Amino acid sequence: MISVEVTKALASERRLQILAWLKRPRAHFPPQEFGDLVDDGVCGVFIARKLLISQPTASEHLKILSRAGLVRATRIKQWTFYRRDERRIAAAKRALRSSW
């Protein structure tokens, strides 16, 4: 059974777009001064800029994805970097398939 948190996270086009970008971060984001795009994740500032939304709005989307377990957050200095949690995403996909 799929959790309510995952259902909420997947109910937004912007959050689905974030997940798609984070699948291939080097193809969608510029190099960062701190943190590796793949190993550490993408800075929330870059995600906000790419979505053309404010930092607080992007943070809310990323918080929802984090609560659902679909992304992991890593703090480096004063920034938060996000990357996909492939294991949890695979589990969510299996739950969705079995629900149908």
C-alpha positions in Angstrom: 0.0 0.0 0.0 1.3 3.4 -0.9 1.6 6.0 1.9 -0.3 9.2 2.0 3.0 11.1 2.1 4.1 9.5 -1.2 0.7 10.2 -2.8 0.9 13.8 -1.8 4.5 14.1 -3.0 3.6 12.7 -6.4 0.5 14.9 -6.8 2.4 17.9 -8.0 3.9 18.5 -11.4 6.7 20.6 -9.9 7.7 17.8 -7.5 7.6 15.2 -10.3 9.8 17.6 -12.3 12.3 17.9 -9.4 12.5 14.1 -9.2 13.1 13.9 -13.0 15.9 16.5 -12.8 17.5 14.8 -9.8 17.7 11.5 -11.8 20.3 13.1 -14.0 21.6 16.1 -12.1 24.7 16.8 -14.2 22.4 17.1 -17.3 20.1 19.6 -15.6 22.2 21.7 -13.2 25.5 23.6 -13.4 28.5 22.6 -11.3 28.3 23.7 -7.7 31.0 25.4 -5.6 30.3 23.0 -2.7 29.0 19.4 -2.9 29.0 17.0 -5.8 25.8 17.0 -7.9 25.6 13.2 -7.8 27.1 12.2 -4.4 25.8 15.1 -2.3 22.8 16.3 -4.4 21.7 19.5 -5.9 21.5 22.7 -3.9 18.0 23.9 -3.1 18.9 27.3 -4.5 19.6 25.8 -8.0 16.3 23.9 -7.9 14.3 27.0 -7.0 16.0 28.9 -9.8 15.3 26.2 -12.4 11.6 26.1 -11.3 11.4 29.9 -11.4 10.0 30.0 -7.9 11.1 31.5 -4.6 13.4 29.7 -2.3 10.7 29.2 0.4 8.3 27.7 -2.2 11.0 25.3 -3.4 11.9 24.4 0.2 8.3 23.5 0.8 8.2 21.2 -2.3 11.5 19.6 -1.2 10.3 19.2 2.4 7.3 17.2 1.1 9.5 15.0 -1.1 11.8 14.5 1.9 8.9 13.6 4.3 7.8 11.0 1.7 11.3 9.6 1.6 11.7 10.2 -2.1 14.7 12.5 -1.6 17.4 12.8 1.0 18.7 16.1 2.3 22.3 16.8 3.1 23.6 20.0 4.8 26.9 21.4 3.7 27.8 24.7 5.3 24.6 26.8 5.2 23.1 25.1 2.1 20.9 22.0 1.8 21.5 19.6 -1.1 18.9 17.1 -2.3 19.3 13.8 -4.1 16.9 11.0 -4.9 16.5 8.0 -2.7 16.4 5.3 -5.4 15.5 2.5 -3.0 12.4 4.4 -1.7 11.4 5.4 -5.2 11.6 1.8 -6.3 9.4 0.8 -3.3 6.9 3.5 -4.2 6.7 2.3 -7.8 6.1 -1.3 -6.6 3.4 -0.1 -4.2 1.7 1.9 -7.0 1.8 -1.1 -9.4 0.3 -3.5 -6.8 -2.4 -1.0 -5.9 -3.8 -1.1 -9.5 
